[in-house]
Amino acid sequence: MSDAPHHLKFKAPSTWITRFAPLAPKDGPSGGMVLDLAAGGGRHARHFLDRGHPVTAVDKDVSALADLARDARAEVVEIDLEDGSPWPFPPAAFAAIMVSNYLFRPHFEGLIGSLEPGGVLLYETFARGNEAFGRPRNPDHLLISGELLDLVRDRLQVVAYEHGETDEAPPGVKQRICAVNDLGLSTRDDGEPAPHPLALG
Ligand SMILES: C[S@@+](CC[C@H](N)C(=O)[O-])C[C@H]1O[C@@H](n2cnc3c(N)ncnc32)[C@H](O)[C@@H]1O
């Protein structure tokens, strides 16, 4: 039995991330740059690399990302996101930002601000009710009902959202959102943003 940290045992990317990864633009000002925040073993950064995106993978422990650091298309950043420092990335720097199974609310504003126009936020993590399944149980690490919807309201177009129990590893109660930074980019007379396909990768 491997003695790797629990979260490094999940190698396959989340189906939420793979489903909506095709919405990340490749031809925007960032050149398709994708941020994997709290990347762990980098399963999602690797997925985007395979899709042809350059990636920035951030974690306080980058020991499982050594191979990525040797890839010219990947930047690996070792940083403690919770040490009180401001959000470490510039505005409009990323075509996609993904966060999977990590929650640190003080960086919510930075996350949204670092999406380029047309960029996509893919966020999924544990939510209240997960206490019955196991860790995390600390409310600081559990989203409340509708929290990701509230975060993006009037700022990003919500493409998909769900909240509930899932068997997908690691199982538990999760909340997930896919939202695109294209409010205000409308070419329609009514100002509504253009729709996106739902059944992607
Ligand atoms: C449950 S794992 C999720 C890893 C990855 N996102 C995935 O879904 O496979 C949480 C990750 O958050 C990272 N993390 C926790 N606290 C952090 C901090 N203060 N700064 C940066 N990374 C942190 C951990 O090192 C770990 O890799």
Ligand as a Chemical Component Dictionary entry (heavy atoms), coordinates in Angstrom:
data_LIG
# 
_chem_comp.id                   LIG 
_chem_comp.type                 NON-POLYMER 
_chem_comp.pdbx_formal_charge   0 
_chem_comp.three_letter_code    LIG 
# 
loop_
_chem_comp_atom.comp_id 
_chem_comp_atom.atom_id 
_chem_comp_atom.alt_atom_id 
_chem_comp_atom.type_symbol 
_chem_comp_atom.charge 
_chem_comp_atom.model_Cartn_x 
_chem_comp_atom.model_Cartn_y 
_chem_comp_atom.model_Cartn_z 
_chem_comp_atom.pdbx_ordinal 
LIG C1  C1  C 0  -7.051 17.829 -1.392 1  
LIG S1  S1  S 1  -5.591 18.389 -2.179 2  
LIG C2  C2  C 0  -6.204 18.723 -3.822 3  
LIG C3  C3  C 0  -5.132 18.658 -4.860 4  
LIG C4  C4  C 0  -5.605 18.869 -6.312 5  
LIG N1  N1  N 0  -6.283 20.137 -6.492 6  
LIG C5  C5  C 0  -6.485 17.736 -6.791 7  
LIG O1  O1  O 0  -7.702 17.919 -6.864 8  
LIG O2  O2  O -1 -5.948 16.659 -7.034 9  
LIG C6  C6  C 0  -5.351 20.007 -1.505 10 
LIG C7  C7  C 0  -4.053 20.668 -1.937 11 
LIG O3  O3  O 0  -4.009 21.972 -1.365 12 
LIG C8  C8  C 0  -2.688 22.248 -1.032 13 
LIG N2  N2  N 0  -2.668 23.325 -0.020 14 
LIG C9  C9  C 0  -3.221 23.262 1.216  15 
LIG N3  N3  N 0  -2.971 24.396 1.883  16 
LIG C10 C10 C 0  -2.246 25.182 1.032  17 
LIG C11 C11 C 0  -1.665 26.462 1.155  18 
LIG N4  N4  N 0  -1.772 27.168 2.287  19 
LIG N5  N5  N 0  -1.002 26.979 0.116  20 
LIG C12 C12 C 0  -0.872 26.258 -1.041 21 
LIG N6  N6  N 0  -1.382 25.030 -1.206 22 
LIG C13 C13 C 0  -2.058 24.492 -0.178 23 
LIG C14 C14 C 0  -2.159 20.940 -0.496 24 
LIG O4  O4  O 0  -0.743 20.894 -0.493 25 
LIG C15 C15 C 0  -2.799 19.947 -1.460 26 
LIG O5  O5  O 0  -1.951 19.672 -2.553 27 
# 
loop_
_chem_comp_bond.comp_id 
_chem_comp_bond.atom_id_1 
_chem_comp_bond.atom_id_2 
_chem_comp_bond.value_order 
_chem_comp_bond.pdbx_ordinal 
LIG C1  S1  SING 1  
LIG S1  C2  SING 2  
LIG S1  C6  SING 3  
LIG C2  C3  SING 4  
LIG C3  C4  SING 5  
LIG C4  N1  SING 6  
LIG C4  C5  SING 7  
LIG C5  O1  DOUB 8  
LIG C5  O2  SING 9  
LIG C6  C7  SING 10 
LIG C7  O3  SING 11 
LIG C7  C15 SING 12 
LIG O3  C8  SING 13 
LIG C8  N2  SING 14 
LIG C8  C14 SING 15 
LIG N2  C9  SING 16 
LIG N2  C13 SING 17 
LIG C9  N3  DOUB 18 
LIG N3  C10 SING 19 
LIG C10 C11 SING 20 
LIG C10 C13 DOUB 21 
LIG C11 N4  SING 22 
LIG C11 N5  DOUB 23 
LIG N5  C12 SING 24 
LIG C12 N6  DOUB 25 
LIG N6  C13 SING 26 
LIG C14 O4  SING 27 
LIG C14 C15 SING 28 
LIG C15 O5  SING 29 
# 
